[in-house]
Amino acid sequence: MNDKYILIDKKVILEPDLMKWGRWMEDAKRHVGNDELSDGTWISTVFLGLDHSFGNVGLPLVFETMVFPDGHNKPMAESEMWRYYTYKEAEAGHAKAVKKYEKLITK
């Protein structure tokens, strides 16, 4: 089973060659979104390069948004997280997370 992927023009491409995948990952621009809100909350969406569906049937989950409520200082266990199949879904998910947390700040 191959679970390694790269991005070409925002499209998820299966990469069966481990060395090619590794070289691509070294230099790739993998951030879809990266925002720090006024209260220090950090929201990051990245292309993971690996399928995080862990054998579930369907498209590979290769993008992830994580919210760090206290910037870089909170443990990951306290962070909210979502995963996506496509670049477009990841962009929309990132924007939704930013909007959600900006609303929480202004309350």
NORFENSUL-V595684 format. One record per helix or strand of 2 or more residues. SS is the DSSP state (2 for helix, 1 for strand). FROM is the first residue (numbers start at 1). TO is the last residue. If there is no record, write none. Layout:
# NORFENSUL-V595684
ss:SS from:FROM to:TO
ss:SS from:FROM to:TO
This chain:
# NORFENSUL-V595684
ss:1 from:4 to:8
ss:1 from:11 to:14
ss:2 from:18 to:27
ss:1 from:31 to:36
ss:1 from:42 to:47
ss:1 from:63 to:68
ss:2 from:76 to:78
ss:1 from:80 to:84
ss:2 from:87 to:106
